[in-house]
Each structure stands twice: as structure tokens, then as C-alpha cells.
């Protein structure tokens, strides 16, 4: 009798364990990306984070830089891993540069930390594909009311980049 009860409870216990495990396993390393309140940086944030996630599986978290905060100082103090800049930054590597748009510059963590080894190559590949015309198209879509991430995902799928 006790065996029969145990046999009935065992599948239910296994099912409950399997539904809990995926929620526990979804936390991994994240990159922290400094973004100022600028429409072009907002768009570039969507471009960069979606591409990194789709190509490498690495999550990115937005760190909003308040007005007057120097992104280079934040990068060098290692409070952020990457940020957008108007010009190349001494001591930081530029991973993505599209004429007329902010540059994506990286601190040391995305370049040297073993868990992020695929991020820089993925962004360098994106840099060879992405054009100012692509970003202008995305800006037009966003100005028309489309959410930046949705516009970027649509463009990337049209081009078969993701």
C-alpha cells in the first residue's frame, strides 16, 4: 500500500522539480552597458544588446547615465563594461563604429573575461554589416512609433543576421 502511494507521488514530485529548475538556471553573467539619455544611444543599445544576446547568449543590462556623468570615467572605474562615446577613448577598445552614430567602446571585462570571449568577435562582425543607412531606417521606424527593440529585431531578421 505504501509502495503504491509512493509510485503515484514520485511522478508528481519529478514534474514539480522540473518546472522549478529552468527558473533557477536562467541567471548568468551579464554585461553592463552605460547609456545616456540620447535617442541615438537608445537605438544603439537595442542594436548591441539584441545582437549580443542572439549571437552569444550573453545578457546585457542597461545602466542609465545621468546628465553630467562622464561615461569614460564610469568605464575606467569598471562600474560599466561598455558605453557609447562620441570619439575613440584612450585605453578602451572600440568594438562598433558606424559613421554618424556613437561608438561602442569596451572596458577590459568583455575583452579578457573568459565567459565573454564571444562578445567582441560578434560585435566586430556586426560592425562589418551595419551601415548608416540601416540605422537611419531604424531611426525612421522608431520615430514612427515602433519600439526600438522591435524595429531592430525586424531589420536583423530581414537581413538574416539573427
Secondary structure by P-SEA (a helix, b strand, c coil): caaaaaaaaaaaaaaaaaaaaaaaacccbbbbbbbcccaaaaaaaaaaaaaaaacccbbbbbbbbcccccaaaaaaaccccbbbbcccccccccccccccbbbbbbcccccccccccaaaaaaaaaaacccaaaaaaaaaaaaacccaaaaaaaaaaaaccc
